[in-house]
Amino acid sequence: IEINARPDEEIRLQLRDGDLRGPPADYVLNTDGGQLPKAPRQPCLVVDLERAMGKLTVGQSAGQSVRVRNDCSDQVRLETLTLRLNEPAFAIPAALPIDLAAGTQTDVDVQFTPQQVGLVEEILFVTTSGPFTERRPVTLYGRGL
């Protein structure tokens, strides 16, 4: 596999065969050509790895939620929700920031409106701050009919 990315950049790998998908795994590229280390994550912050948006006729719209749960002992703030490619089929209408007290969760709404026939994919980055700062990727995908 050839990967075009900068050293220390985080990448997401996922095996796919048609509509079958393996679980995504996040790694950090290194410069020594050795084994890729898993991306560091705070285990007390739980964010969905991916969200299937379903199959919709082109132009129709439907929403799904991405859950963010704070099992940490301190408050965590959702600072930004960013689409990697700004794919027009996806929209994130959330008002930010969102403060998550320890032991609480929130659902971030994602709207899917396919613009063309076929598979549509995007990565939503959930950036948090608080006792730690992280950027968590969430794979979004759906199919236009």
LINLIN-V181063 format. One record per run of one state. SS is the DSSP state (2 for helix, 1 for strand, 0 for the rest). FROM is the first residue (numbers start at 1). TO is the last residue. Records with the same first field share a line. If there is no record, write none. Layout:
SS=FROM-TO  FROM-TO
This chain:
0=1-9  14-15  18-19  22-24  29-36  39-44  48-49  57-61  71-75  84-89  92-97  101-104  113-117  131-133  145-145
1=10-13  16-17  20-21  25-28  37-38  45-47  50-56  62-70  76-83  90-91  98-100  105-112  118-130  134-144
